[in-house]
Amino acid sequence: MGKDPHTRFLELHMANQRDIFNYLLAAVHDFQDAEDLLQDVTLVLWKKFDQYKEEFPFLRWALGIARREVA
């Protein structure tokens, strides 16, 4: 039996949060803006988590979404 989606999302997000933040910081060069964007990206990831496929690397999926939020 698989983990519930809430638990799985938190596990994946927490394991990759630093890398997502570092990507955002490199893109915007401002710590506060990167933190704000991380919150936005996290919300989008949460809303779209039902579309995430476990066989695909979470970080790659998350950075694709982050890229769109920065643009």
Secondary structure, 3 states (H helix, E strand, C coil): CCCCHHHHHHHHHHHHHHHHHHHHHHHHCCHHHHHHHHHHHHHHHHHHHHHCCCCCCHHHHHHHHHHHHHC
